Amino acid sequence: MHGMVLVLLLLLLYCSMEECDALCTRIAIMVNGQFKCLGSPQHLKSKFGDGYTLIAKVMSDASGHVDVAPLRHHIEQLFPGSALKDAHHGLVQYHIPRSPSVSLPTLFSTMEEIRGQFSVDDYSISQTTLEQVFINFARSQQPPGNGEQSGCCRAVCCCLSDCRK
């Protein structure tokens, strides 16, 4: 059996999307017993993710006061539809929705341009997490009714590897 290809398929039900993201080459998400998507973690985040997370830290002035209002106003004008998720101790966290005009390079270049103007000490921009994608699918779950199969949203992780003998 020279040149035979053995394909190892490992199906796991995971509770931790972080583990799925790190360990799996393919992920399927089931809602109410039906597969809704299948793909690599990056493919699922790109296709089903709903935007980016921006976290920025504003420096305090000489008196120790931190004013995030100008930065907040500017971000909300630059990225319509952005939603403030948290603001405290000079940190702001925004959800920036995905749109044709918003991409990671656009966000990074914008933050670099306004960094000095709004005293931004540090910032991070991240893609929607796999857990957020899973939660978005879970929201479409229907409650069980009249003896139907119980409603359930699960992630199935597939790890594939090719072994040549």
TAGITA-V833224 format. One record per residue. N is the residue number from 0. PSI is psi in radians with two decimals (* if undefined). D_LAST is the distance of its C-alpha to the last C-alpha in whole Angstrom. Layout:
N:PSI:D_LAST / N:PSI:D_LAST
This chain:
0:0.95:8 / 1:2.34:7 / 2:0.19:6 / 3:2.45:6 / 4:2.18:7 / 5:2.19:8 / 6:2.15:11 / 7:2.17:13 / 8:2.17:17 / 9:2.05:20 / 10:2.22:23 / 11:2.48:26 / 12:2.15:30 / 13:2.56:31 / 14:-0.44:35 / 15:1.93:34 / 16:-0.46:33 / 17:-0.70:33 / 18:-0.74:30 / 19:-0.78:28 / 20:-0.69:29 / 21:-0.60:27 / 22:-0.37:24 / 23:2.55:23 / 24:-0.44:22 / 25:2.45:24 / 26:2.35:27 / 27:2.45:29 / 28:2.22:33 / 29:2.41:35 / 30:2.21:38 / 31:0.71:40 / 32:0.09:37 / 33:2.39:36 / 34:2.28:33 / 35:-0.46:35 / 36:2.74:32 / 37:2.30:29 / 38:-3.14:27 / 39:2.77:26 / 40:-0.76:29 / 41:-0.70:30 / 42:-0.79:30 / 43:-0.71:32 / 44:-0.69:35 / 45:-0.76:35 / 46:-0.70:36 / 47:-0.06:38 / 48:2.68:39 / 49:0.45:43 / 50:-2.64:44 / 51:2.77:44 / 52:2.23:45 / 53:2.19:47 / 54:2.22:49 / 55:2.48:52 / 56:2.16:54 / 57:2.36:57 / 58:2.64:59 / 59:2.72:62 / 60:-3.05:66 / 61:-0.52:68 / 62:0.00:70 / 63:0.05:66 / 64:2.42:66 / 65:2.18:63 / 66:1.87:64 / 67:-0.10:61 / 68:-0.80:63 / 69:-0.72:63 / 70:-0.76:59 / 71:-0.83:59 / 72:-0.75:61 / 73:-0.77:59 / 74:-0.75:56 / 75:-0.51:57 / 76:-0.68:59 / 77:-0.65:56 / 78:1.46:54 / 79:2.42:55 / 80:-0.10:54 / 81:2.55:53 / 82:2.19:54 / 83:2.11:55 / 84:-0.55:53 / 85:2.54:54 / 86:2.01:57 / 87:2.60:58 / 88:0.70:59 / 89:0.04:58 / 90:2.40:55 / 91:2.46:54 / 92:2.21:51 / 93:2.57:51 / 94:2.15:49 / 95:2.00:48 / 96:2.63:48 / 97:2.40:45 / 98:2.90:47 / 99:-0.48:47 / 100:-0.08:49 / 101:2.16:47 / 102:2.96:44 / 103:-0.82:42 / 104:-0.67:43 / 105:-0.79:47 / 106:-0.79:47 / 107:-0.78:46 / 108:-0.65:49 / 109:-0.79:51 / 110:-0.65:51 / 111:-0.65:51 / 112:-0.67:54 / 113:-0.01:56 / 114:-0.90:55 / 115:-0.68:58 / 116:-0.61:61 / 117:0.31:60 / 118:0.76:59 / 119:2.01:56 / 120:-0.75:54 / 121:2.72:51 / 122:2.77:49 / 123:2.57:45 / 124:2.27:44 / 125:2.71:41 / 126:2.79:39 / 127:2.39:39 / 128:2.83:37 / 129:-0.61:35 / 130:-0.69:37 / 131:-0.66:40 / 132:-0.81:38 / 133:-0.76:37 / 134:-0.68:41 / 135:-0.71:42 / 136:-0.69:40 / 137:-0.52:42 / 138:-0.44:45 / 139:0.01:44 / 140:2.39:44 / 141:2.41:47 / 142:2.61:48 / 143:2.59:48 / 144:2.47:51 / 145:0.96:53 / 146:0.13:50 / 147:2.94:47 / 148:2.48:44 / 149:2.46:44 / 150:2.43:43 / 151:2.46:40 / 152:2.14:38 / 153:2.69:35 / 154:2.33:32 / 155:2.15:28 / 156:2.25:26 / 157:2.14:22 / 158:2.04:19 / 159:2.39:16 / 160:2.51:13 / 161:2.31:10 / 162:2.14:7 / 163:2.31:4 / 164:*:0
